[in-house]
Amino acid sequence: MTYRICVVCTGNICRSPMLEFLLREAVDREGLTGQVEIDSAGTSAEEFGNPADARTLAVLTRNGHADWGGGAHRARRIERSWIAERDLILAADSWHLRSLQRLAGDGERDHLRLIRSFDPEAVAAGTLDVDDPWYGRAAAFDQTYAEMQAAVPGIIAHVKNALAGG
């Protein structure tokens, strides 16, 4: 069984590729390579074909991460058919989640989740949206990075549970 994840934000150049790369690294670290496929997309075609934002790649580099596909990334828009083809679709914020819910067919909404719903501290604080760093400076990307990193262990635990048949 291959577990398929798609990370979704607006343009697929900041938040979604950042988490895609972090998850690829975590999957490798956890020995799940070959069992989990991760990609990303946007709800908009506005950035279609553009590379990941340089500030996204810079924050990953600043934090010691290898290139998990950042150099080859090209933004794309999610297609309706992908919802049924993925086991987990992670939305950056509530607006993206609502967009995905409208796009999904009957019985396809169960695997749509907010990224930060996998971070117990964010859940406890009621802060489940990842703000769009695109309009900010490096500090905004640092905040996004921290929020994504905090969600990674919960996402990986969820995937391991699913792969184990749970």
N, C-alpha and C positions, 0 to 999 in steps of 0.2 A: 504494500500500500504506500502510495506517495501522498503526503499531506500537503495541500496547496494553500498558500497564503497570498493575499494581495493587500497591499497597504495603499490607502487612498487619501489624497488631499485635493487641493484645488487645481494646481497646475502641473503637479508631478515634477517639481524641480527643487523643492525645499524639504518639507516634512516627510512626505512619503518615501523619497529615495533615501533620506537619512535613516529611517527605521528599516527600510529594506536592507541597507548595507549592515546595520547593527545586527539584524536578525540573521543574515547570512553568516556573519562572524560567529554569533552565538551557536548557530546550528552546527558549524564546523567544530567549535570548541566542545560541544556536547556529544560529538560523534554521531550526529544525525544526518550528515551529508549523504545524499542519495535517497533519503526518506522524506525530505522536506524540500519543496520548491517555493521560492519567494519571488514575487515581482511587485510592481507598484504601478499606479495609474492616477490620473486626475479626473475630477468631475467635469472639468472644462477642457476644451481643445485649444485654449488660448496660447499655451506654451508648447503645443505639439511639435515634436522634433528637436526641441531645445535641450541642451545638456543640463545636468544638475547644476544648481546655483553654486557658484564658486565659494560662497560663504558656507554652504553645507559641507562641501569637500574640505574646506579649511578647518571647520570645527572638528571634523573627524580626524584630520591630520594632527591638529593641536592636541587631541586627546589620545594619540598613539595608535590609531586604527589604520590597518593596511587598506589598500584599495580593493574593496569588495564589489567592484563594478562601476564605480563612480566615473571613471574615465570614458566608459562606453555607454553610459546611461543616456537615453533620449526620451523625453517626455511623451506620454501618450494618454489618451482618454479611455476610461473604462467603457467597456461594451456590455450591454445587457447580458449576453450569453456567458460572460465571465463569472457572473454571480453564481450560477448553477455549477460552474466548473471549479470553484474554489471551496475549500473546507472552512476557511476563515477569512473574512474581509474586515480589515481594520480601518476605521474612519478616524481622521485626525480631529474632527470636532462634530458637534451636534448637527450643524448644517450639512456636512458631508453625509452623516448617518441618515438624516431625513431624505437626502437626495438618493442615496442607495436604497432605502426602503421603498421609495416611489418607483425605482427602477426594477426592483425585485418582483418576482412573481409569487404566487401563493406558495407557501411552504418554504420559501427561500430566505426568509428574514432571520431565521434562528442563528445563522452564522455571521451576522453583521454585528460588529462590536466597536465601541470606542476604544482607541489605543489605551487611554489612561484607565479604562475599566479593569486593566490587569495590574494596576499599581494600587496596593491597599491603602497607602497614604492619600493618594488622590481621591479614592473612593470615600474614605473617611472625611476628607475635607470638602467633598462635593465639587471638586475642580477637575472635571473630566475632559474639558476641551484643551487641545494644544493650540495655543495662539499662533497665528501666522507670523513667522519671523521676517518674511520678505520685506516688510516696510521698516524694519528696524536695523540696528547696527549689529556688530559682532555679539554684543551681550544678549540680544534677542535669540540669536542662533545658539548661544551657550545655554540659555534657558530651555530652548526646544530640545537640545541635546540631553540635558539633565532629565527632562520629562520622558523622553524616549528611553533613555537608559534605565530609568526606574520601572518602566513597563516591561522591559525585555525578560526578566526572570519569570514573571507571571505568564507571559506569552509562551515561553519555552516550557514551563510546567504544564500549561494547557495542552500544548502540542504533544508532549511526552505522554500525558494521560490519554489523549485521543489515539495515539499510536499503539498504546497498550490495550486499547479496546474499551477505555473508560468513558 
